[in-house]
Amino acid sequence: MSETSQQLAILGGKPVFAAPLHVGRPNIGDRKAFLRRVNEVLDRRWLTNGGQCVQKFERRLCAMLGVRHCIPICNGTVALELATRALDLQGEVIVPSFTFVATAHCLQWQGITPVFCDVNPLTHSLDPQKIEQMITPRTTGIVGVHVWGRPCAIEALTEIAQRRNLKLMFDAAHAFGCTHQGRMIGNFGKAEVFSFHATKFFNTLEGGAIATNNDELAKKIRLMKNFGFTNYDQVDYVGTNGKMNEISAAMGLTNLESLDEFIAVNRRNYEAYRRELAGIPGLALIVYDEAERNNYQYVVVEMDAAIAGLSRDDLVKVLHAENVLARRYFYPACHRMEPYRSHFPHAGLLLPETERLCTRTMCLPTGTGVGAAEITTICSIIRTALDNASAVRQRLQSA
Ligand SMILES: Cc1ncc(COP(=O)(O)O)c(C=O)c1O
């Protein structure tokens, strides 16, 4: 056993980090600008219901994405519910299981059955070659997910959707600020849904938005997000309360001003991890297409336990013991969560790549709260753990 390995917390040493380093620690832009905006909101006494901040935020989003509409919503999950409902999705809808559970829940919540389709092991998003076998007479749509901000196989999905008369939309919760073939995400499918949750690199505290170039759809979503009100005293739709409030929009306006900086920090961190983890057998960082704009908000490690000597789960335990709160993400896959696990107990048979990926991937801390020195330390913990894999395994087995 090497000298450094004795210092690993899992082997009895003290944690390297005194305070936890989280994945998804919020980025916060110019605090003074935010507080000034909050004060203005309070002075105006207009806290929600399409106030000035929300209107301005919407205009900025549209300009940035080059879309006709980008409607701010109270969170990404309600935005998904609104978009799928406004598109009149019913019956069965094809989705990946390798995603955050909200992608499936937004359908199930509305009595629509999510049908889980396997992903491509290289891209981690829906495998177009596996979609057709999941289509039945009850299928009405496909919800692709731009996992890690890397766009899905948009052209192939569009071709299938058109040929099979299905509606295609995207869960773009991870992909704010990214491009596909030079075009901003937000412009594809019938609609694309963003999450601006606190853990996303760009946040509005809680929040989300629906981007679409379809005027009719946008009109319907605007009514639905406001209880279906078409006029002061008139309701024409079943609606919900999906409105974004003014303080969230003030945070959005503020953080938009720092968006380029957030992305630059994410990229710098991602490249530092890449450099420091290069050459470790059985461990690889996912790659981004450098010809596109990426937000680099996820540093995703994929591990092959047989080669690395430690499983992903063991390495996560080592990191947690050091106060590095790496996350098994996505784990478990949606089909292994309730109610899907009970509804489709054998779904895994059709999802071999998803099943494999869920045991191999984890996210490391990044964002403006993580610096170069911390990344060096995290990577050295990983190297030390793998260099001393058998001692670590023994300790974990006896724990
Ligand atoms: C892929 C995906 N879809 C949907 C959501 C839900 O967004 P929100 O948390 O804003 O409701 C998230 C994130 O939380 C997500 O990662």
The ligand as a Tripos MOL2 file, in Angstrom:
@<TRIPOS>MOLECULE
LIG
   16    16     1     0     0
SMALL
NO_CHARGES

@<TRIPOS>ATOM
      1 C1        -33.3990   16.0410  -17.7880 C.3       1 LIG1
      2 C2        -34.2450   16.8410  -16.8150 C.ar      1 LIG1
      3 N1        -35.5590   16.9970  -17.0800 N.ar      1 LIG1
      4 C3        -36.3490   17.7020  -16.2690 C.ar      1 LIG1
      5 C4        -35.8600   18.3150  -15.1270 C.ar      1 LIG1
      6 C5        -36.8060   19.0270  -14.2110 C.3       1 LIG1
      7 O1        -36.5610   20.3820  -14.1050 O.3       1 LIG1
      8 P1        -36.9790   21.1710  -12.7800 P.3       1 LIG1
      9 O2        -36.1030   20.6920  -11.6730 O.co2     1 LIG1
     10 O3        -36.7110   22.6090  -13.1440 O.co2     1 LIG1
     11 O4        -38.4120   20.9250  -12.5110 O.co2     1 LIG1
     12 C6        -34.4790   18.1950  -14.8250 C.ar      1 LIG1
     13 C7        -33.8300   18.8120  -13.6640 C.2       1 LIG1
     14 O5        -34.1260   18.9470  -12.5970 O.2       1 LIG1
     15 C8        -33.6680   17.4160  -15.6850 C.ar      1 LIG1
     16 O6        -32.3610   17.2340  -15.4120 O.3       1 LIG1
@<TRIPOS>BOND
     1     1     2 1
     2     2     3 ar
     3     2    15 ar
     4     3     4 ar
     5     4     5 ar
     6     5     6 1
     7     5    12 ar
     8     6     7 1
     9     7     8 1
    10     8     9 2
    11     8    10 1
    12     8    11 1
    13    12    13 1
    14    12    15 ar
    15    13    14 2
    16    15    16 1
@<TRIPOS>SUBSTRUCTURE
     1 LIG1         1 GROUP 0 **** ****
